[in-house]
Amino acid sequence: MENFRYLLRPFSHRCRSISRIALLLMMAALSPAEAQWATRAGPWAQPSNFYGVDTAAFAVLESDTAPMRTLLAAGIRQGVPGLYTSTDEGQSWQPHPVGDTANPTIPWLGTMPTAQGTASQRGPLLATLSRGAEIAGNFHCDFLSSKDAGATWTVIAKDTGACVIAIDPSAPQFVYGIGVGYAAGFYAALYRSFDGGATWQSIGNPQFGPVHAIRVAADGTIYAVTDTIRVSHDHGNTWEVPVGWPAGNAFTGERVFPSDLMTVRHPVYGDRFALASTNDGVYQTTDGGVTWTPAGLQGFRLDSLGLAEEVFNGEPQVRIGYRFGLALFRGGSIVPMTNGLPAGIIPLPKGGRYVVSGAGLSICNDLESCLGGTLPHTATLVEYHNALLDHYFLTMAGPEADGIDHGAAGPGWSRTGASFTVFPDATALTSLFQPVCRFYGTPGIGPNSHFFTVDQQECNNVQRDRGWTLESPSAFFARPGNCGSGSGSEIVLYRLYNNRFAQNDSNHRYVADLALYQSMQAQGWKGEGAQLCVLR
């Protein structure tokens, strides 16, 4: 933009009404649905963490006798680490002894998996206890088992490097583990046992880098989550990097990094099915990890996957945790699961109805009632033209657009037919996406027009001009600059300026069609180049 000083002009009341439409119509929106989640404080006030490994350990045990369900959680309660149990759905917690260690730090809790690869809630209960770390080395742990909900414990192995455990569902004598802590050289701390965890040996390639998770499918396929997904079919002797792992994030060009993985027997694909959460949404494999395809939420960073404990119409249900939200993968689709979930938390789904976060333990009272809310999402940006003003305007499909369609912004406005897909907020986005500032000409001083910019320096400069008023610092989110010819999932928007600052009639148009961009320049509009990238 060249000049930000303007005089009062006719028709200003017509376009100013656009700025009021969103507020007026939002007042008529439905109130939030009744909350369906219950949240308990639990022992997670200060969850421990072994350098990136989730240690908010949690398990559920069910019994045919009272108590019918016992919740077990590792954490720090009132400054004291240890194992805590609850038999009243998290309303009260009691410290629970584990072996002969006082106030133990527990990196992992679990149960023996079922043959289908789902988590069993019938035990036996398994746990690892940290014994501290060597200098520049991994923590060492004891591996224990209990057949009576933690009343008594049997030591399976002492002082091992395996602190986070994965068990082969079909052959429980094959147990795998991850070392946690600061290992010298950041080598892959990966272990295996052929005798149910009694003895261990180190496996894996030192070039792995840190291993974030290890999972075992019911057919014995091992998945190691590193900077990619690595697969072994021979108990960890050799590892393959799948040729079908996505090469780059479809929206940003960044590498796709997995954060978690879940294996479960699928009614169609059997034990060849697995889901991975990544910085580019969910990916799935139906051929045992050879190829991976997008399963939803592409473009969004996801944090974790819950245990698959149920089926829906014969297919597995898996909880998906992302920044400040929760979703459910069921029947090949992803649906939000945040109806009543406390806002502003980073949830770690723990299977079934349970989610652990900084807020404590959130419990879904009824699965179907907890469905709903908002996923990381996209929105449609709609272009309008005013035949009386010869002005262009962009707004999100929704209340404001509906108001313009019904004349609330005055006469002359109609849709051009152009629309773009954008991110309406920053939920689960990477830092490459920036907020787009939306300005309106200051009534009585500036033009009867709106202006958008993703350039934060330009946004700051325009705010200092009294002819413009900042309506929103984040009207939507986009990636600055030129994202190329538009052959991928993103397209570039070019900005045109009508060059009428002298008449206090400045207006800008944003187009993706390069031929249209050039044609409007021939009509007297000034081309201001590639400004931002939106989704195709």
C-alpha positions as CSV (number, residue, x, y, z in Angstrom):
1,M,0.0,0.0,0.0
2,E,1.3,3.4,-0.9
3,N,-0.8,6.0,1.0
4,F,-3.0,5.8,4.1
5,R,-4.5,9.3,4.2
6,Y,-8.1,9.7,3.1
7,L,-11.1,12.0,3.1
8,L,-14.7,11.3,3.9
9,R,-16.6,9.8,0.9
10,P,-20.2,8.8,0.1
11,F,-21.6,5.3,0.7
12,S,-19.4,4.8,3.8
13,H,-22.4,3.7,5.8
14,R,-23.1,0.8,3.5
15,C,-19.8,-1.0,3.8
16,R,-19.4,-0.1,7.5
17,S,-22.4,-2.3,8.1
18,I,-20.4,-5.3,7.0
19,S,-18.2,-4.8,10.1
20,R,-21.2,-5.0,12.4
21,I,-22.9,-8.0,10.8
22,A,-20.7,-10.6,12.5
23,L,-21.3,-9.2,15.9
24,L,-25.1,-8.9,15.4
25,L,-25.5,-12.4,14.1
26,M,-23.2,-14.0,16.6
27,M,-25.5,-12.8,19.3
28,A,-28.1,-15.2,17.9
29,A,-25.8,-18.2,18.0
30,L,-26.7,-21.3,20.0
31,S,-25.4,-21.6,23.5
32,P,-22.7,-24.3,24.1
33,A,-24.1,-27.8,24.6
34,E,-24.3,-29.2,28.1
35,A,-20.9,-30.5,29.2
36,Q,-20.5,-34.2,29.1
37,W,-17.1,-34.5,30.6
38,A,-16.2,-34.7,34.3
39,T,-12.8,-33.6,35.4
40,R,-10.9,-34.8,38.5
41,A,-7.8,-33.3,40.0
42,G,-6.0,-36.5,40.3
43,P,-2.2,-36.9,41.0
44,W,-1.1,-34.9,37.9
45,A,-0.4,-31.5,39.4
46,Q,3.3,-32.0,38.4
47,P,3.5,-34.8,35.9
48,S,7.0,-36.1,35.6
49,N,8.6,-36.4,32.2
50,F,11.7,-38.3,31.0
51,Y,12.9,-35.9,28.2
52,G,9.9,-36.2,25.9
53,V,8.6,-39.6,26.9
54,D,5.0,-39.3,28.3
55,T,5.1,-40.6,31.8
56,A,1.5,-39.6,32.8
57,A,1.1,-43.4,33.2
58,F,-2.5,-44.6,33.6
59,A,-4.3,-47.9,33.6
60,V,-7.8,-49.3,34.2
61,L,-8.6,-52.6,35.8
62,E,-12.0,-54.2,35.9
63,S,-13.2,-57.0,38.2
64,D,-16.2,-59.2,38.7
65,T,-16.2,-58.3,42.4
66,A,-16.1,-54.9,44.2
67,P,-14.6,-52.6,43.4
68,M,-15.8,-53.2,39.8
69,R,-13.3,-50.7,38.3
70,T,-10.0,-49.5,39.7
71,L,-8.1,-46.5,38.1
72,L,-4.4,-46.5,38.6
73,A,-2.3,-43.4,37.9
74,A,1.4,-42.5,38.3
75,G,2.2,-38.9,39.1
76,I,3.1,-36.5,41.8
77,R,0.4,-35.6,44.4
78,Q,1.1,-33.0,47.0
79,G,4.8,-33.2,46.1
80,V,5.0,-37.0,46.5
81,P,5.6,-39.2,43.5
82,G,4.2,-42.7,43.3
83,L,1.3,-44.9,42.2
84,Y,-2.2,-43.8,43.2
85,T,-5.5,-45.6,42.9
86,S,-9.1,-44.6,42.7
87,T,-12.3,-46.8,43.0
88,D,-14.7,-43.9,42.6
89,E,-13.9,-42.7,39.1
90,G,-11.2,-40.3,40.2
91,Q,-13.0,-38.4,42.9
92,S,-10.5,-39.6,45.5
93,W,-7.0,-41.1,45.2
94,Q,-5.0,-43.2,47.6
95,P,-1.2,-43.9,47.5
96,H,-0.5,-47.4,46.5
97,P,2.7,-49.3,47.2
98,V,4.6,-50.8,44.4
99,G,7.2,-53.4,45.3
100,D,9.7,-52.4,47.9
101,T,10.4,-48.9,46.5
102,A,9.2,-45.9,48.5
103,N,7.6,-43.0,46.5
104,P,8.6,-44.5,43.1
105,T,8.7,-42.7,39.8
106,I,6.7,-44.8,37.4
107,P,7.4,-44.3,33.7
108,W,4.9,-46.8,32.4
109,L,1.7,-48.7,33.5
110,G,-0.2,-51.2,31.4
111,T,-1.9,-54.6,31.1
112,M,-1.4,-57.6,28.9
113,P,-3.0,-56.9,25.5
114,T,-5.7,-59.0,24.0
115,A,-5.0,-61.2,21.0
116,Q,-6.8,-58.6,18.8
117,G,-4.3,-55.9,19.8
118,T,-6.7,-54.0,22.0
119,A,-5.9,-53.1,25.7
120,S,-7.1,-55.6,28.2
121,Q,-8.7,-54.3,31.4
122,R,-8.6,-57.7,33.2
123,G,-4.9,-57.6,33.9
124,P,-2.4,-58.7,35.0
125,L,-1.2,-55.2,35.8
126,L,2.3,-54.3,34.7
127,A,4.5,-51.4,35.7
128,T,8.1,-50.2,35.5
129,L,9.8,-48.3,38.3
130,S,12.7,-45.9,37.7
131,R,15.9,-46.6,39.6
132,G,17.7,-43.5,38.3
133,A,20.2,-42.9,35.5
134,E,23.8,-43.3,34.8
135,I,25.8,-40.3,33.8
136,A,24.8,-39.4,30.2
137,G,22.9,-42.6,30.1
138,N,19.4,-43.9,30.1
139,F,17.3,-44.4,33.2
140,H,17.3,-48.0,34.6
141,C,14.0,-49.5,35.6
142,D,12.5,-52.5,37.4
143,F,9.8,-54.4,35.6
144,L,7.0,-55.7,37.8
145,S,3.7,-57.6,37.5
146,S,0.6,-57.9,39.7
147,K,-2.3,-60.3,39.4
148,D,-4.4,-58.7,42.2
149,A,-4.8,-55.1,41.1
150,G,-1.6,-54.0,42.7
151,A,-2.1,-55.6,46.1
152,T,1.0,-57.7,45.7
153,W,3.8,-57.5,43.1
154,T,6.2,-59.9,41.4
155,V,9.5,-58.6,40.1
156,I,10.0,-59.8,36.5
157,A,13.3,-58.0,36.0
158,K,15.5,-55.6,37.9
159,D,17.7,-52.8,36.7
160,T,16.9,-53.0,33.0
161,G,17.2,-50.3,30.3
162,A,13.6,-50.9,29.1
163,C,11.3,-48.4,30.9
164,V,8.4,-48.1,28.5
165,I,7.0,-51.5,27.4
166,A,5.2,-53.0,24.4
167,I,4.1,-56.6,24.3
168,D,3.3,-58.8,21.3
169,P,-0.4,-59.5,21.6
170,S,-0.2,-63.0,20.0
171,A,3.1,-64.0,21.6
172,P,3.5,-62.3,25.0
173,Q,6.9,-63.9,25.6
174,F,8.1,-61.3,23.1
175,V,8.4,-58.0,24.9
176,Y,10.0,-54.8,23.7
177,G,11.0,-51.6,25.5
178,I,12.3,-48.1,25.1
179,G,15.0,-46.6,27.3
180,V,14.2,-43.1,28.5
181,G,16.4,-40.2,29.7
182,Y,19.4,-38.5,28.3
183,A,21.4,-41.1,26.4
184,A,24.9,-40.1,25.2
185,G,24.8,-39.5,21.5
186,F,21.0,-39.7,21.5
187,Y,21.3,-43.3,20.3
188,A,18.2,-45.4,19.9
189,A,17.4,-46.9,23.3
190,L,15.5,-49.9,22.1
191,Y,15.4,-53.3,23.9
192,R,13.8,-56.7,23.5
193,S,13.1,-59.8,25.6
194,F,12.3,-63.3,24.4
195,D,11.2,-64.6,27.9
196,G,8.4,-62.2,28.9
197,G,10.7,-59.5,30.2
198,A,13.0,-61.5,32.5
199,T,16.1,-60.8,30.5
200,W,16.8,-58.0,28.0
201,Q,19.1,-57.1,25.2
202,S,19.7,-53.9,23.3
203,I,18.6,-53.8,19.7
204,G,18.2,-51.2,17.0
205,N,20.4,-49.1,14.8
206,P,22.4,-46.3,16.5
207,Q,21.4,-44.0,13.5
208,F,17.8,-44.2,14.7
209,G,18.0,-41.2,16.9
210,P,15.6,-41.0,19.8
211,V,12.7,-43.5,19.8
212,H,9.4,-41.9,20.9
213,A,7.2,-45.0,21.0
214,I,7.2,-48.7,20.1
215,R,4.1,-50.7,19.2
216,V,3.6,-54.4,18.2
217,A,0.8,-55.6,16.0
218,A,-0.8,-59.0,16.6
219,D,1.1,-60.5,13.7
220,G,4.4,-59.6,15.3
221,T,5.2,-56.5,13.2
222,I,7.1,-54.0,15.3
223,Y,6.7,-50.3,14.7
224,A,9.3,-47.9,16.1
225,V,8.3,-44.2,16.1
226,T,11.4,-42.1,15.5
227,D,11.8,-39.2,13.0
228,T,9.8,-41.5,10.7
229,I,8.2,-44.9,11.1
230,R,10.5,-47.9,11.1
231,V,9.2,-51.4,10.8
232,S,10.7,-54.8,11.8
233,H,9.3,-58.3,10.9
234,D,12.1,-60.3,12.7
235,H,11.9,-59.2,16.3
236,G,14.0,-56.2,15.8
237,N,17.0,-57.8,14.0
238,T,16.5,-55.6,10.9
239,W,14.5,-52.5,10.3
240,E,13.0,-50.9,7.3
241,V,11.9,-47.3,6.5
242,P,8.6,-47.6,4.6
243,V,8.9,-46.5,1.0
244,G,5.4,-45.1,1.3
245,W,5.9,-42.8,4.3
246,P,4.9,-39.3,3.2
247,A,7.9,-37.2,2.0
248,G,6.6,-33.8,3.1
249,N,3.8,-32.0,4.7
250,A,1.2,-31.2,2.0
251,F,0.7,-27.6,3.2
252,T,4.0,-26.4,4.5
253,G,6.6,-28.6,2.7
254,E,8.0,-29.6,6.1
255,R,8.9,-33.2,6.7
256,V,6.2,-35.4,8.2
257,F,7.2,-36.4,11.7
258,P,5.2,-39.0,13.6
259,S,4.4,-38.5,17.3
260,D,2.6,-41.7,18.1
261,L,1.3,-44.9,16.5
262,M,-1.5,-47.4,17.3
263,T,-2.0,-50.9,16.1
264,V,-5.3,-52.8,16.3
265,R,-6.9,-55.6,14.4
266,H,-9.1,-54.3,11.7
267,P,-12.2,-56.3,10.4
268,V,-11.0,-55.8,6.8
269,Y,-7.2,-55.3,6.9
270,G,-6.5,-57.5,9.9
271,D,-3.2,-56.9,11.7
272,R,-1.9,-54.9,8.7
273,F,-3.8,-51.9,9.9
274,A,-2.2,-49.1,12.0
275,L,-2.7,-45.3,12.6
276,A,0.0,-42.7,13.1
277,S,-0.4,-39.2,14.5
278,T,2.0,-36.7,12.9
279,N,2.6,-33.0,12.5
280,D,0.5,-33.3,9.3
281,G,-2.6,-35.0,10.7
282,V,-3.4,-38.8,10.8
283,Y,-2.0,-41.3,8.4
284,Q,-3.0,-45.0,8.1
285,T,-1.5,-48.1,6.7
286,T,-3.5,-51.1,5.6
287,D,-0.5,-53.2,4.4
288,G,1.6,-53.5,7.5
289,G,3.4,-50.2,7.2
290,V,4.6,-50.5,3.6
291,T,2.5,-47.6,2.4
292,W,0.8,-44.8,4.3
293,T,-2.2,-42.6,3.2
294,P,-3.8,-39.6,4.8
295,A,-6.7,-40.4,7.1
296,G,-7.7,-36.9,8.1
297,L,-6.7,-33.6,9.7
298,Q,-4.0,-33.0,7.2
299,G,-2.1,-29.8,7.9
300,F,-2.6,-30.0,11.6
301,R,-0.1,-31.1,14.3
302,L,-1.4,-34.1,16.4
303,D,0.2,-35.1,19.7
304,S,-1.0,-38.6,20.7
305,L,-3.3,-41.6,20.1
306,G,-5.3,-43.4,22.7
307,L,-5.5,-47.2,23.2
308,A,-8.0,-48.9,20.9
309,E,-10.4,-50.6,23.3
310,E,-13.7,-50.7,21.5
311,V,-15.2,-51.3,18.1
312,F,-17.9,-49.3,16.3
313,N,-19.8,-51.2,13.6
314,G,-17.0,-53.7,13.6
315,E,-14.2,-51.1,13.2
316,P,-11.7,-49.9,15.9
317,Q,-12.3,-46.6,17.7
318,V,-9.1,-44.6,18.5
319,R,-8.9,-41.3,20.3
320,I,-6.7,-38.6,18.8
321,G,-5.2,-35.9,20.9
322,Y,-4.1,-32.6,19.4
323,R,-3.3,-29.2,20.8
324,F,-6.2,-28.2,23.0
325,G,-8.6,-30.8,21.6
326,L,-9.6,-34.4,21.2
327,A,-11.1,-36.4,18.3
328,L,-12.3,-39.9,17.6
329,F,-11.3,-42.1,14.7
330,R,-14.3,-44.4,14.0
331,G,-15.5,-46.1,10.9
332,G,-12.7,-44.5,8.8
333,S,-13.8,-41.0,9.8
334,I,-12.6,-38.5,12.3
335,V,-15.1,-36.7,14.5
336,P,-14.6,-34.1,17.2
337,M,-14.9,-35.3,20.8
338,T,-14.8,-32.0,22.8
339,N,-18.4,-31.5,23.9
340,G,-17.8,-30.3,27.4
341,L,-14.1,-31.1,27.5
342,P,-12.3,-28.4,29.6
343,A,-10.9,-25.7,27.3
344,G,-7.2,-24.9,27.0
345,I,-5.8,-28.3,27.8
346,I,-3.5,-30.6,25.9
347,P,-5.2,-34.0,26.3
348,L,-3.5,-37.4,26.3
349,P,-6.1,-40.0,25.5
350,K,-5.7,-43.1,27.7
351,G,-8.3,-45.3,26.1
352,G,-12.0,-45.7,26.7
353,R,-13.5,-42.7,28.5
354,Y,-10.3,-41.3,30.1
355,V,-8.1,-38.4,29.1
356,V,-5.2,-37.1,31.1
357,S,-4.1,-33.5,30.9
358,G,-2.7,-30.7,33.0
359,A,-6.2,-30.2,34.4
360,G,-6.2,-33.8,35.7
361,L,-8.3,-36.7,34.6
362,S,-11.2,-36.0,32.3
363,I,-13.9,-38.7,32.1
364,C,-16.5,-38.9,29.4
365,N,-19.8,-39.7,31.0
366,D,-21.3,-41.1,27.7
367,L,-19.3,-41.5,24.5
368,E,-22.0,-40.4,22.1
369,S,-22.8,-37.3,24.2
370,C,-19.1,-36.4,24.3
371,L,-19.0,-36.4,20.5
372,G,-19.2,-32.9,19.0
373,G,-17.4,-29.6,19.4
374,T,-14.7,-28.3,17.0
375,L,-11.9,-30.1,15.3
376,P,-8.9,-28.3,13.9
377,H,-10.7,-27.1,10.8
378,T,-10.7,-25.0,7.7
379,A,-13.2,-22.4,6.5
380,T,-14.2,-21.0,3.1
381,L,-13.2,-17.4,2.3
382,V,-15.8,-15.9,-0.1
383,E,-15.2,-12.9,-2.5
384,Y,-17.8,-10.2,-3.0
385,H,-18.0,-7.3,-5.5
386,N,-20.0,-4.2,-5.1
387,A,-21.3,-2.9,-8.5
388,L,-22.0,0.6,-7.1
389,L,-18.6,1.1,-5.5
390,D,-16.5,-1.2,-7.8
391,H,-15.0,-2.6,-4.6
392,Y,-14.0,-6.1,-3.7
393,F,-14.3,-7.7,-0.2
394,L,-13.4,-11.1,1.4
395,T,-15.2,-12.7,4.3
396,M,-15.6,-16.2,5.8
397,A,-18.6,-18.2,4.8
398,G,-20.9,-17.9,7.8
399,P,-22.9,-15.2,9.6
400,E,-21.2,-12.2,8.0
401,A,-21.5,-13.6,4.5
402,D,-25.1,-14.6,5.1
403,G,-25.9,-11.0,6.2
404,I,-24.3,-9.6,3.0
405,D,-26.3,-12.0,0.9
406,H,-29.5,-10.7,2.5
407,G,-28.7,-7.0,2.0
408,A,-27.4,-6.2,5.5
409,A,-24.4,-4.4,4.1
410,G,-26.4,-2.2,1.7
411,P,-27.1,-2.5,-2.0
412,G,-24.8,-3.6,-4.7
413,W,-23.0,-6.6,-3.2
414,S,-22.9,-10.0,-4.9
415,R,-20.6,-13.0,-4.8
416,T,-18.1,-13.2,-7.6
417,G,-18.0,-17.0,-7.5
418,A,-14.4,-17.0,-6.3
419,S,-13.7,-18.7,-3.0
420,F,-10.6,-20.0,-1.1
421,T,-10.0,-22.4,1.8
422,V,-8.3,-21.0,4.8
423,F,-7.5,-21.8,8.5
424,P,-9.9,-19.7,10.6
425,D,-7.8,-20.0,13.7
426,A,-4.4,-21.3,14.9
427,T,-5.7,-24.6,16.4
428,A,-2.9,-27.2,15.9
429,L,-1.2,-25.1,13.2
430,T,2.6,-24.9,12.7
431,S,4.3,-21.5,13.2
432,L,4.7,-21.2,9.4
433,F,1.1,-20.0,9.3
434,Q,0.6,-16.4,10.4
435,P,-2.5,-14.4,11.3
436,V,-4.0,-12.2,8.6
437,C,-4.9,-8.7,9.9
438,R,-8.2,-7.2,8.7
439,F,-8.6,-3.4,8.6
440,Y,-11.5,-1.1,7.8
441,G,-11.2,2.6,6.8
442,T,-11.7,4.7,9.9
443,P,-15.2,6.3,9.7
444,G,-15.0,10.0,8.8
445,I,-11.3,9.7,7.9
446,G,-10.4,6.6,5.8
447,P,-11.9,4.9,2.8
448,N,-15.1,2.9,2.6
449,S,-13.0,-0.3,2.2
450,H,-11.3,-3.3,3.9
451,F,-7.7,-4.3,3.7
452,F,-6.0,-7.6,4.6
453,T,-2.3,-8.4,5.2
454,V,-0.4,-11.4,6.5
455,D,2.8,-9.3,6.7
456,Q,3.1,-8.5,10.4
457,Q,5.3,-5.5,9.7
458,E,2.8,-4.1,7.3
459,C,0.1,-4.8,9.8
460,N,2.0,-2.8,12.4
461,N,2.5,0.1,10.0
462,V,-1.1,0.3,9.0
463,Q,-2.2,0.4,12.6
464,R,-0.2,3.6,13.0
465,D,-2.2,5.3,10.3
466,R,-5.3,7.0,11.6
467,G,-7.1,6.4,8.3
468,W,-7.4,2.7,9.1
469,T,-8.9,0.8,12.1
470,L,-7.8,-2.7,12.9
471,E,-11.0,-4.9,13.0
472,S,-9.2,-8.2,13.7
473,P,-5.5,-9.1,14.2
474,S,-6.4,-12.7,13.0
475,A,-9.2,-12.7,10.6
476,F,-7.8,-16.0,9.3
477,F,-4.4,-17.7,9.1
478,A,-2.3,-18.2,6.0
479,R,1.3,-18.7,5.0
480,P,3.2,-15.5,3.9
481,G,4.8,-15.3,0.5
482,N,4.7,-17.2,-2.7
483,C,3.9,-20.9,-2.6
484,G,4.6,-21.5,-6.2
485,S,2.3,-22.1,-9.2
486,G,-0.5,-23.6,-7.2
487,S,0.2,-27.2,-8.4
488,G,0.1,-28.6,-4.8
489,S,-2.4,-28.2,-1.9
490,E,-1.7,-24.5,-1.6
491,I,-2.3,-21.6,-4.0
492,V,-0.9,-18.1,-3.9
493,L,-3.1,-15.0,-3.7
494,Y,-1.9,-12.0,-5.6
495,R,-2.9,-8.6,-4.4
496,L,-4.2,-5.8,-6.7
497,Y,-4.6,-2.2,-5.8
498,N,-7.0,0.2,-7.5
499,N,-4.5,3.1,-7.0
500,R,-7.3,5.6,-5.9
501,F,-5.8,6.9,-2.7
502,A,-6.1,10.5,-4.0
503,Q,-9.9,10.0,-4.2
504,N,-10.0,8.3,-0.7
505,D,-11.3,5.3,-2.5
506,S,-8.6,2.7,-2.0
507,N,-9.6,-0.9,-2.5
508,H,-7.7,-4.1,-2.9
509,R,-8.5,-7.4,-4.6
510,Y,-6.9,-10.8,-3.9
511,V,-6.8,-13.3,-6.8
512,A,-5.4,-16.7,-7.4
513,D,-5.7,-16.6,-11.2
514,L,-2.5,-15.2,-12.7
515,A,-4.2,-14.4,-16.0
516,L,-6.9,-12.4,-14.1
517,Y,-4.1,-10.7,-12.1
518,Q,-2.4,-9.6,-15.4
519,S,-5.8,-8.6,-17.0
520,M,-6.7,-6.3,-14.1
521,Q,-3.3,-4.6,-14.3
522,A,-4.1,-3.9,-17.9
523,Q,-7.3,-2.2,-16.7
524,G,-5.3,0.2,-14.4
525,W,-5.0,-1.8,-11.2
526,K,-1.6,-1.9,-9.7
527,G,-0.1,-5.4,-9.1
528,E,1.4,-5.8,-5.6
529,G,2.7,-9.4,-6.2
530,A,2.2,-12.6,-4.3
531,Q,1.1,-11.9,-0.8
532,L,-0.1,-15.0,0.9
533,C,-0.8,-18.7,0.5
534,V,-4.1,-20.3,1.1
535,L,-5.4,-23.9,0.7
536,R,-6.6,-25.1,-2.7
